[in-house]
Amino acid sequence: MNLREGRSGVREMTAAAVIGTVTNGLFAVNNADAYRNGNMQYAATAAAVLLSLLFVGLMERAMAAQRTESLDGLLTASFGRGGGAVVGLAAVAGLLIAAVLPMTRFLLILTRYVFVEDDLIAITLYLLPVILLLSYFGLEAIVRTSYLSVWLLGLAFLGAIAAGLPLFRSYRLFPLLGGSTGEFLMQTLASLFRFLPAVTALLAVGKGANGVIYAVKAARRGLLIGGGITVLMQVCIGLTFTSDYLAQLPAPMYHFTMQPRYDHPTMRVDKLILFLWIVFGLLAAAFYVYAAALLFCRLFGAEDSRPVAVVMSAVCTGAMLLLHFSTAAMHEIVTAVYRYAYLLLLVPLFSTALIAFWKRRRPAWQG
Amino acid sequence: MARLKASALVLVLLLQTGCLHGVPTDEYSYVIDIGVEEGEILPYRVWFMVNNPSGGSGESASSENVTVISAEANDLYEAADTLAGSSPNQFNFARTTLLLFSQELAQKGKIADVINVTYGKLKIRESCRVMITPDPIGDTFEGMVSSADPSMTKVKTHLAELAVMTGTTPVTTLGQLLEAFSSKTFDAAVSYAGVNKGVPIPDMAGGDSYPYLGGALLVESILQTSCAGAAVFSGERMVGILDGQNTMLLQMVRGEFSSGRIQMPYRDTVLTLSLYKNGGAKVRIDGDAAVVRIGIEAALERPLRLPGTDMTELETAIAEYLSMRTERVFSALQQAGSDAFGFGCAKVMQYTDMGAWRLTDWETMYRNLSASFVYKVKLSHDPYDLALE
């Protein structure tokens, strides 16, 4: 067995969760869809974070009920070996999509605003080795690198806020919460996909976190810190751009850092901040790819996570390129993925948890 | 082994900041200013003020390496491509800080057609400052360049500082202009610059004193181009100009005012007052009536003493005068259909449903809006008993 799990503490796992939630929370958003009926993103995101916290509690209890230490064990306990593998594939797909979406957004920023003259494939090939190597080295490499660099995440977002601060205007958040209750509910559910991957990844690598108690602790902290940063940044974006304008912008976060006037000291920090975000995007993508590879190995009995991680990294890179094809059909697919990808994680895991409660292991004296 | 792995990781991460398409800085031509006016054959004539650094930092410029070039084109991108074909260097727009549009173009509502930054092909920042000029772009650029400041870096910084200090011209960025074009919450007011002709021009609102207006200042100076006042828009069309003092009142209502000066008739004399922001502006709209409350601190500059004058009485007189002047500006703007005061920003805050706001005919509502401007003036010294004397 060479599943590259190692042993990591709660702080390291929390750092990975924070990076994952913030990266997906801010860069896995379909802006045209999210802001079409006003700006309710910050509220929908806050609601999604709260729902994700409830989900963590549910999964913790389900795993305790089955006395298992990781997600694959819970899936197997609930659906049996074959059924668990099939249901688990949905979670694997969900994790891989979660790795792809923010990186696709970063690629878009790089091709449109930084390396305008260069080829998309050349830029993508710069990203592949990082995701591949990190996921190849395994959990310890990813979470320890995350822990070492997480303070930069705070710095990158503080820098972004400092850059945008002079242009904040409260009227831009209005009409407050914009659309209907149905719209809010739909956006909240879609936003779940920005936070559930971090939770799923932590549950999948539960053994590497020294047990489910610590994985859950890291998930809760990650959601609270990462979710808090995400909501704060979305309020800042809302104070800087109107919802109509946000719906047109391909990368509101990057535009946000490009706002300072030439006489402002924070002018031209945008590229510096962007490359920090990309480093975190790569760490998050590697975390999700590794978690997907580990889950796949455990469910299908593979004994080495490395070849699976390499293949999955390549698949993700291919998907990033594919998502850049701006055909009508691809546009429909991307919109559907952003709207409904949460089902890939929510449905299998929720049903697994319910079945786990139903099949709760009785104490020995009850037979 | 662990160290080796960590080093490999760090090296790979460092690659992310690398160059894919390395071009030395002295092989770039940095477009520092862009001007657009109507063309004779094609729709637009686009002007680039280009800095060709001779190596090292591209920020510094001498008059030899700053050139002004132009091309007629169907849009900005085509102009860039056309000019790139006749340039020895590659154009770089990352340092563009000024966009100058002709008044003719602005009045025809064509600015939005010329530039669209959401597709960032040229990497022009939304933080670029925007100006409108009634004169030919080439002459306006030429009038802004001096031998001591060929790239106009200093003059642009100076103008931005002047705008804050005097309030006589707004500092509007491309992002703000495009926001005004795409939303109905406010209309744009853009800095106005022109080549000096030495003849004062009245603005759309009128005033009691000398109109500070770009190109119409009574000055003999190093720079031939002057900048003062504002071009105001209704949607995408420029509909009028406001002189420096009326621009200052506009900025007070918009909450963007810091400090400035104004002259007002009082009894049988003319007072010169220094004005400072004191709490900003609060706008409230009930039905078709708007009330704007503005806090201002005033200091009597000339004359320093007004014997026999009660402080409260003078504060009331200043408040009434500012209110009267602001109502005159509002009336002129309303007639031109321009919500440059930004009443729409207050109106939109009454809505919780985007659909309802989109269906609201704010343009018609604004034309029927009555507005009163309540100034709360605080004199910073007693004109009757000046402690310093």
Contacts between the chains, C-beta under 8 A, distances in Angstrom:
chain1	res1	chain2	res2	distance
A	37	B	354	4.8
A	37	B	355	7.2
A	38	B	353	8.0
A	38	B	354	3.6
A	38	B	357	8.0
A	112	B	119	7.1
A	112	B	120	4.9
A	112	B	121	7.4
A	113	B	120	4.7
A	113	B	123	6.1
A	115	B	20	5.1
A	115	B	21	6.5
A	116	B	120	7.7
A	116	B	121	6.4
A	116	B	123	6.4
A	117	B	21	5.1
A	118	B	20	4.6
A	118	B	21	4.9
A	122	B	20	5.8
A	123	B	20	6.5
A	126	B	15	6.2
A	126	B	16	6.6
A	126	B	18	7.5
A	126	B	20	7.4
A	127	B	16	7.9
A	129	B	12	5.6
A	129	B	15	7.7
A	130	B	12	5.1
A	130	B	13	6.5
A	130	B	15	7.8
A	130	B	16	7.2
A	133	B	8	7.1
A	133	B	9	6.6
A	133	B	12	5.9
A	134	B	9	7.1
A	137	B	5	6.4
A	137	B	9	7.6
A	141	B	5	7.0
A	141	B	9	6.9
A	145	B	9	6.4
A	167	B	175	7.9
A	169	B	345	7.3
A	170	B	349	7.6
A	171	B	185	6.2
A	171	B	345	3.9
A	171	B	346	7.3
A	171	B	348	5.8
A	171	B	349	5.6
A	174	B	348	4.7
A	174	B	349	4.7
A	174	B	351	6.3
A	174	B	357	8.0
A	175	B	348	6.4
A	175	B	351	3.8
A	175	B	352	5.3
A	175	B	353	5.7
A	175	B	354	5.1
A	175	B	356	7.3
A	175	B	357	4.9
A	176	B	349	7.8
A	176	B	351	7.8
A	176	B	352	5.2
A	177	B	352	6.4
A	178	B	352	7.9
A	178	B	353	7.2
A	178	B	354	4.0
A	179	B	353	7.2
A	179	B	354	5.6
A	179	B	355	7.2
A	180	B	353	7.7
A	241	B	179	7.4
A	242	B	179	6.3
A	242	B	182	7.5
A	242	B	183	4.9
A	242	B	185	7.2
A	243	B	354	7.1
A	244	B	182	5.8
A	244	B	183	5.8
A	245	B	178	7.6
A	245	B	179	5.9
A	245	B	182	5.8
A	245	B	183	7.1
A	248	B	118	5.2
A	248	B	182	7.7
A	249	B	118	5.9
A	250	B	118	7.0
A	255	B	126	6.7
A	258	B	125	5.3
A	258	B	126	6.1
A	258	B	127	6.5
A	259	B	126	6.4
A	259	B	127	5.6
A	259	B	173	7.8
A	259	B	175	6.4
A	260	B	127	5.7
A	261	B	127	4.8
A	261	B	129	6.9
A	261	B	160	7.1
A	261	B	171	7.2
A	261	B	173	6.2
A	262	B	97	4.3
A	262	B	127	6.6
A	262	B	128	7.9
A	262	B	129	7.4
A	262	B	156	7.1
A	262	B	157	7.8
A	263	B	156	7.8
A	263	B	157	5.4
A	263	B	160	5.0
A	263	B	161	7.7
A	264	B	127	7.8
A	267	B	127	6.9
A	275	B	16	5.9
A	275	B	17	5.3
A	278	B	16	5.8
A	279	B	13	5.9
A	279	B	16	6.4
A	282	B	13	7.5
A	282	B	16	7.4
